[in-house]
Amino acid sequence: MHKILSAIGLCAAMLLPQLAHADRIKDLASIAGVRQNQLMGYGIVVGLDGTGDQTTQTPFTVQSIVSMLQQMGVSLPPGTNLQLKNVAAVTVTASLPAFAQPGQTMDITVSSIGNAKSLRGGTLLMTPLKGADGQIYGMAQGNVLVGGVGAAAGGAQVQVNHLSVGKISGGATVERAVASNLGENNQIRLELKETDFQTVSRMVEAINSHFGPGIATALDGRVVRVMSPSSSDQRVSFIGILEGLEVNPAKVAAKVIMNARTGSVVMNQAVTLDTCAISHGNLSVSVGMDTEVSQPNSRSGGQTVVTQTPSVEIKKEPGKVIMVKGGASLSEVVKAMNAIGATPQDLLAILQALKAAGSLRAELEII
């Protein structure tokens, strides 16, 4: 009897649905105020091997060099026509990490804005990096690393990868720190990456069950307010524990993403179909021109005549009708599409028709 009960319990355990996968709060939400800031600057890359800007078409490159020389005490005679081949004007972009302090380094991306053929082997001169407020937050300089190669000779040209964009690892130094209001009024705000009221409710419940009631409060379907300690060291420890708490997020909404340009179709696991019948057949029309030549005998005195006869051919492939039961899973939907021989381009039309018919239980988004 005991063995029978154990077997029944084992079967019942196997039939129970598996627990939802739990995610850390760090993966579901971000902390308000803890973010990167975009920086940008205008600079000059020198030392190129004849692959720089053509100065006749990019006058701003010459103006930048003249201005730089004047700041260094070098005055050029009026009317000097500079022909620069080893210089390129570039934009320098970087992301200032949260809590970055002066003296720390960050990676930068150097991109040509003129008609330079390659930035390979060039050196970026000192370039100020400014934020959206116009303040300088970093200074960039260094040797540009380009992940490509190019060669040209005698009119022939070979190029591998992109040569007009390069990177400099640790090429910028932080000069100014961004003020942070983290922990202001002894509270922090968790912002979910996607709006979901059920996930917010579960997050508040998980935080309050770990730290105590009243610590977390939901403000809306995306933001959770959490009371934090007043001292900075305790606040850092508190946030570290907070981000490690696990929450079972709500199931994602059923969604189908279609790219009309490439024919890509992506469906998540929540996509289902109501009972429906699907049929699809391809119709192709070919229009051609048959050329015929009439050649008379050599002694008949006639002339050679060339005639063209148009030809139209219509082909219609037989379609299959597939019955799909209601509540079909994603695997059954894919199986039904494959059964009728639908290509990715065909799926665009079929899924739109299913949505119009009310059989597709998912949001349809075309990008």
Backbone torsions as a table, in degrees:
resi	resn	phi	psi	omega
1	MET	NA	-39.1	179.9
2	HIS	-65.0	-39.8	179.0
3	LYS	-65.1	-37.7	179.2
4	ILE	-64.4	-44.0	179.0
5	LEU	-63.9	-36.6	179.0
6	SER	-66.3	-39.9	178.6
7	ALA	-65.6	-41.0	178.0
8	ILE	-63.3	-41.8	178.5
9	GLY	-64.1	-38.2	178.2
10	LEU	-65.1	-42.2	178.4
11	CYS	-64.1	-40.8	179.5
12	ALA	-64.0	-38.8	178.5
13	ALA	-65.2	-35.2	179.1
14	MET	-71.0	-28.3	-179.2
15	LEU	-81.5	-19.5	-179.3
16	LEU	-66.8	142.7	177.8
17	PRO	-66.1	144.7	179.4
18	GLN	-68.8	149.1	179.3
19	LEU	-65.3	144.9	180.0
20	ALA	-64.2	145.5	-179.7
21	HIS	-68.6	128.3	-178.3
22	ALA	-92.5	138.1	177.4
23	ASP	-114.3	152.9	175.5
24	ARG	-74.1	151.8	176.3
25	ILE	-60.2	-31.7	178.0
26	LYS	-59.3	-33.1	-178.4
27	ASP	-85.2	-19.4	-176.5
28	LEU	-98.1	-25.3	-172.4
29	ALA	-144.7	162.3	174.6
30	SER	-121.0	160.9	-178.9
31	ILE	-94.1	128.5	-179.1
32	ALA	-59.6	131.7	179.9
33	GLY	94.9	-16.4	178.1
34	VAL	-97.1	95.2	-172.4
35	ARG	-153.5	164.7	173.9
36	GLN	-88.1	158.2	176.4
37	ASN	-124.9	132.9	-176.4
38	GLN	-82.2	136.5	178.4
39	LEU	-123.1	151.6	179.9
40	MET	-149.9	148.3	177.9
41	GLY	-151.8	164.1	177.6
42	TYR	-110.8	127.9	-176.7
43	GLY	-141.5	-178.2	-178.5
44	ILE	-126.6	131.8	173.6
45	VAL	-105.1	127.9	-179.1
46	VAL	-120.0	171.2	177.0
47	GLY	82.9	17.2	178.2
48	LEU	-75.8	153.7	-177.6
49	ASP	-91.2	64.9	178.9
50	GLY	71.7	14.7	-177.9
51	THR	-109.8	19.8	-177.7
52	GLY	-80.9	-168.2	-178.9
53	ASP	-68.1	145.9	169.7
54	GLN	-82.4	107.6	-168.2
55	THR	-63.9	-22.8	178.4
56	THR	-68.6	-25.8	-179.5
57	GLN	-102.0	-14.7	178.0
58	THR	-127.2	76.8	-177.5
59	PRO	-64.0	-22.7	-178.4
60	PHE	-67.9	-24.6	176.4
61	THR	-66.2	-44.1	178.0
62	VAL	-64.6	-42.4	179.3
63	GLN	-60.8	-38.3	179.6
64	SER	-66.6	-41.0	179.6
65	ILE	-66.6	-42.8	179.3
66	VAL	-62.1	-43.6	179.3
67	SER	-64.1	-39.7	179.3
68	MET	-65.7	-41.6	179.5
69	LEU	-65.6	-37.3	178.3
70	GLN	-65.0	-37.8	178.1
71	GLN	-67.1	-23.7	178.4
72	MET	-94.1	7.3	176.2
73	GLY	87.4	14.1	178.9
74	VAL	-103.1	118.6	-179.9
75	SER	-106.2	127.6	179.0
76	LEU	-93.2	144.8	177.6
77	PRO	-61.9	146.8	178.3
78	PRO	-59.8	140.5	178.3
79	GLY	81.4	9.2	179.2
80	THR	-67.3	127.8	-179.7
81	ASN	-102.6	102.8	-178.6
82	LEU	-83.7	132.4	174.7
83	GLN	-115.3	92.4	-175.2
84	LEU	-97.7	127.9	177.4
85	LYS	-116.7	-14.7	-175.8
86	ASN	-109.4	19.5	-177.1
87	VAL	-127.2	142.4	178.3
88	ALA	-140.8	137.0	174.2
89	ALA	-83.1	136.7	-174.8
90	VAL	-139.3	160.2	167.4
91	THR	-106.4	140.0	-179.6
92	VAL	-115.0	124.7	-179.3
93	THR	-122.2	149.4	-179.8
94	ALA	-156.9	161.9	175.5
95	SER	-116.6	117.1	179.4
96	LEU	-79.7	114.6	-177.4
97	PRO	-66.0	158.8	176.8
98	ALA	-64.7	140.4	178.0
99	PHE	64.5	18.8	177.8
100	ALA	-66.7	138.5	-176.6
101	GLN	-113.5	154.2	179.0
102	PRO	-55.4	136.6	-178.8
103	GLY	102.1	-21.9	177.5
104	GLN	-76.6	159.8	-177.5
105	THR	-110.9	160.2	178.1
106	MET	-147.8	155.5	179.9
107	ASP	-78.1	150.3	179.7
108	ILE	-132.5	157.4	175.7
109	THR	-117.4	130.3	-177.5
110	VAL	-111.3	123.6	-176.1
111	SER	-128.4	133.5	179.8
112	SER	-72.5	138.7	176.8
113	ILE	-114.1	-1.6	176.8
114	GLY	-104.5	-143.4	-179.6
115	ASN	-115.4	31.7	177.7
116	ALA	-63.4	138.5	-179.5
117	LYS	-78.4	-30.0	-178.2
118	SER	-161.3	145.4	174.1
119	LEU	-103.2	7.4	-176.4
120	ARG	-64.0	130.0	178.6
121	GLY	82.7	2.1	-177.9
122	GLY	-85.7	165.4	179.1
123	THR	-123.7	126.3	177.7
124	LEU	-80.9	125.3	176.1
125	LEU	-79.6	162.8	-173.4
126	MET	-52.3	121.3	-174.0
127	THR	-128.8	122.1	175.2
128	PRO	-72.5	139.7	177.2
129	LEU	-110.3	122.6	-175.7
130	LYS	-111.3	152.8	175.4
131	GLY	-94.0	-173.5	-178.9
132	ALA	-65.6	-22.9	179.6
133	ASP	-86.7	2.4	179.1
134	GLY	84.0	-1.7	179.6
135	GLN	-84.8	149.8	178.4
136	ILE	-85.2	123.6	-178.8
137	TYR	-115.2	-7.4	-179.8
138	GLY	-162.7	160.5	175.6
139	MET	-126.5	130.7	-175.7
140	ALA	-115.6	143.2	175.3
141	GLN	-171.0	147.1	176.9
142	GLY	152.6	-179.8	-179.2
143	ASN	-85.0	131.6	-175.9
144	VAL	-83.5	130.3	176.7
145	LEU	-104.2	117.9	-179.1
146	VAL	-110.2	125.3	-178.5
147	GLY	-86.5	55.8	-179.7
148	GLY	-163.6	176.0	-179.9
149	VAL	-148.9	147.8	178.7
150	GLY	-145.3	151.8	178.8
151	ALA	-147.2	144.4	179.9
152	ALA	-148.0	140.3	177.6
153	ALA	-164.8	134.0	175.6
154	GLY	60.5	32.5	179.7
155	GLY	88.7	-13.5	177.8
156	ALA	-92.0	147.7	-177.0
157	GLN	-144.7	136.2	177.0
158	VAL	-129.0	131.1	-179.0
159	GLN	-137.5	134.6	177.3
160	VAL	-119.6	123.2	-179.2
161	ASN	66.0	-170.6	-172.4
162	HIS	-95.4	129.9	-174.6
163	LEU	-107.1	-9.1	-175.5
164	SER	-97.5	8.6	177.1
165	VAL	-135.6	133.8	178.0
166	GLY	-139.6	172.2	-179.7
167	LYS	-128.3	155.1	173.3
168	ILE	-130.2	111.3	179.5
169	SER	-72.9	125.3	-177.4
170	GLY	62.3	30.7	-174.7
171	GLY	-83.5	-3.7	-180.0
172	ALA	-129.1	145.6	178.4
173	THR	-111.3	132.3	179.2
174	VAL	-70.6	129.1	-179.4
175	GLU	-109.9	-17.7	-177.2
176	ARG	-146.2	138.0	178.7
177	ALA	-92.1	146.3	177.7
178	VAL	-88.8	129.3	179.9
179	ALA	-63.3	139.3	-178.6
180	SER	-120.7	138.4	177.2
181	ASN	-108.4	28.1	180.0
182	LEU	-63.9	129.4	179.2
183	GLY	82.0	12.7	178.7
184	GLU	-64.5	136.2	-176.7
185	ASN	60.6	27.4	177.2
186	ASN	56.2	42.2	176.9
187	GLN	-153.6	152.6	175.1
188	ILE	-126.6	161.3	-178.7
189	ARG	-122.0	125.3	175.0
190	LEU	-94.9	127.4	-178.5
191	GLU	-114.6	115.7	179.5
192	LEU	-66.3	147.3	178.4
193	LYS	-71.2	-26.7	176.6
194	GLU	-135.3	137.5	-178.6
195	THR	-69.2	125.3	178.1
196	ASP	-160.5	114.7	-176.5
197	PHE	-67.2	-36.0	-178.6
198	GLN	-68.4	-41.1	177.8
199	THR	-66.2	-38.9	177.2
200	VAL	-62.4	-42.3	179.3
201	SER	-62.8	-42.7	179.1
202	ARG	-67.7	-34.0	178.8
203	MET	-67.2	-43.6	177.5
204	VAL	-61.1	-41.9	180.0
205	GLU	-64.1	-40.9	-179.7
206	ALA	-66.9	-39.7	-179.3
207	ILE	-68.3	-44.6	-178.7
208	ASN	-68.3	-34.1	178.7
209	SER	-70.2	-24.3	-179.5
210	HIS	-91.4	-43.0	-175.5
211	PHE	-100.1	-18.0	-178.3
212	GLY	122.7	156.6	-177.9
213	PRO	-66.4	145.9	176.9
214	GLY	84.8	-2.1	-179.7
215	ILE	-73.2	-40.0	-177.4
216	ALA	-115.3	142.2	178.0
217	THR	-138.2	133.3	178.0
218	ALA	-83.4	125.7	177.8
219	LEU	-90.3	-35.7	175.9
220	ASP	-161.9	-160.5	-177.5
221	GLY	-78.5	7.5	-178.2
222	ARG	-136.6	-23.9	-171.8
223	VAL	-118.1	135.3	175.9
224	VAL	-122.5	126.6	177.1
225	ARG	-94.9	129.9	-176.6
226	VAL	-125.7	129.5	176.0
227	MET	-76.2	133.8	-176.0
228	SER	-124.3	159.9	177.1
229	PRO	-61.4	160.6	-176.5
230	SER	-83.3	-35.0	-178.4
231	SER	-79.4	148.0	-174.6
232	SER	-67.4	-40.0	-178.3
233	ASP	-67.0	-40.9	177.0
234	GLN	-67.7	-34.2	179.4
235	ARG	-65.8	-42.3	178.7
236	VAL	-61.9	-44.8	178.2
237	SER	-64.2	-39.6	180.0
238	PHE	-63.5	-43.9	-179.6
239	ILE	-66.6	-36.9	177.5
240	GLY	-60.8	-42.7	177.3
241	ILE	-69.7	-38.9	-178.3
242	LEU	-61.8	-45.1	-178.3
243	GLU	-67.3	-21.5	-179.8
244	GLY	-86.3	-8.3	179.1
245	LEU	-67.2	142.6	-178.1
246	GLU	-99.7	139.6	-179.1
247	VAL	-133.3	138.0	174.4
248	ASN	-85.4	103.8	-178.3
249	PRO	-70.2	156.2	176.9
250	ALA	-68.1	157.5	179.4
251	LYS	-63.7	142.3	-180.0
252	VAL	-70.3	152.7	178.0
253	ALA	-72.2	146.4	178.5
254	ALA	-66.0	129.0	-175.4
255	LYS	-149.0	141.7	175.6
256	VAL	-123.1	123.6	179.7
257	ILE	-107.0	125.4	-180.0
258	MET	-123.0	131.4	175.5
259	ASN	-104.4	107.1	-175.4
260	ALA	-69.3	-21.6	-177.8
261	ARG	-80.3	-37.0	-177.3
262	THR	-106.2	-12.7	-178.4
263	GLY	81.3	11.2	180.0
264	SER	-76.2	138.5	178.1
265	VAL	-131.1	124.4	-179.8
266	VAL	-126.3	128.5	178.8
267	MET	-124.7	138.8	175.6
268	ASN	-87.5	177.5	-171.0
269	GLN	-70.0	-19.7	-176.5
270	ALA	-81.7	-3.0	-177.6
271	VAL	-73.6	128.9	176.9
272	THR	-136.6	169.4	-180.0
273	LEU	-126.5	144.7	167.6
274	ASP	-78.4	168.6	179.3
275	THR	-59.6	126.0	-177.4
276	CYS	-158.5	165.3	175.1
277	ALA	-117.4	134.1	-176.3
278	ILE	-121.3	129.3	176.1
279	SER	-134.7	141.2	-178.6
280	HIS	-150.2	136.1	176.8
281	GLY	-146.4	143.2	-177.4
282	ASN	-92.7	138.7	177.5
283	LEU	-119.1	124.4	-179.6
284	SER	-125.6	137.0	179.2
285	VAL	-120.4	122.8	-179.8
286	SER	-114.0	123.8	179.0
287	VAL	-114.6	121.5	-178.4
288	GLY	-131.0	179.3	-179.0
289	MET	-138.0	115.6	178.4
290	ASP	-91.9	126.0	-179.2
291	THR	-99.2	126.4	178.7
292	GLU	-121.6	138.8	-179.3
293	VAL	-115.5	124.9	177.5
294	SER	-102.2	111.6	-177.4
295	GLN	-109.4	112.7	179.7
296	PRO	-75.8	168.1	176.6
297	ASN	-64.3	156.9	-174.8
298	SER	-65.7	-28.2	-176.4
299	ARG	-105.3	6.2	-178.0
300	SER	-82.0	-16.4	-179.4
301	GLY	78.3	7.2	178.8
302	GLY	-82.1	174.6	-179.0
303	GLN	-117.3	150.9	177.4
304	THR	-71.7	130.6	-178.3
305	VAL	-122.0	130.8	177.8
306	VAL	-107.8	122.1	179.7
307	THR	-120.5	148.4	178.9
308	GLN	-121.3	128.0	-178.9
309	THR	-114.4	118.8	179.2
310	PRO	-70.7	146.6	177.9
311	SER	-131.9	135.1	179.5
312	VAL	-123.3	127.4	-178.6
313	GLU	-127.6	128.7	-179.4
314	ILE	-115.9	125.6	177.6
315	LYS	-120.9	132.6	178.8
316	LYS	-129.0	114.8	179.9
317	GLU	-77.0	139.8	179.5
318	PRO	-67.5	134.5	179.7
319	GLY	-95.5	159.3	177.8
320	LYS	-110.6	144.1	177.4
321	VAL	-105.0	120.5	-177.4
322	ILE	-114.7	132.1	177.6
323	MET	-96.0	123.5	179.0
324	VAL	-114.6	124.4	-178.6
325	LYS	-75.2	156.3	180.0
326	GLY	-64.4	148.3	-180.0
327	GLY	73.9	21.6	-178.8
328	ALA	-62.6	142.6	178.6
329	SER	-81.4	176.0	-178.9
330	LEU	-62.5	-39.4	179.9
331	SER	-63.9	-36.5	178.7
332	GLU	-71.6	-34.3	176.7
333	VAL	-63.9	-45.9	179.3
334	VAL	-63.9	-39.4	180.0
335	LYS	-64.4	-39.3	179.6
336	ALA	-67.4	-39.1	178.7
337	MET	-66.0	-39.3	178.9
338	ASN	-69.5	-30.7	-177.5
339	ALA	-66.9	-32.1	179.5
340	ILE	-91.9	4.6	176.6
341	GLY	72.1	33.5	-177.9
342	ALA	-78.4	131.2	174.2
343	THR	-86.4	167.7	176.6
344	PRO	-55.2	-36.7	177.5
345	GLN	-67.9	-35.5	178.2
346	ASP	-67.2	-33.7	-178.6
347	LEU	-61.6	-31.4	178.9
348	LEU	-58.1	-46.8	-179.2
349	ALA	-73.0	-38.9	-177.4
350	ILE	-66.2	-45.6	-178.4
351	LEU	-66.9	-35.9	176.1
352	GLN	-64.8	-39.6	178.1
353	ALA	-66.7	-39.6	177.4
354	LEU	-64.0	-38.8	177.9
355	LYS	-66.0	-41.9	178.5
356	ALA	-65.5	-32.4	179.6
357	ALA	-80.5	-8.0	179.7
358	GLY	81.4	14.9	-178.4
359	SER	-95.2	-17.3	-177.7
360	LEU	-92.2	115.2	179.4
361	ARG	-90.6	73.1	-179.7
362	ALA	-168.9	158.2	173.9
363	GLU	-83.3	131.1	-177.3
364	LEU	-102.6	119.4	-179.3
365	GLU	-123.2	126.4	179.6
366	ILE	-108.4	125.4	-177.7
367	ILE	-115.2	NA	NA
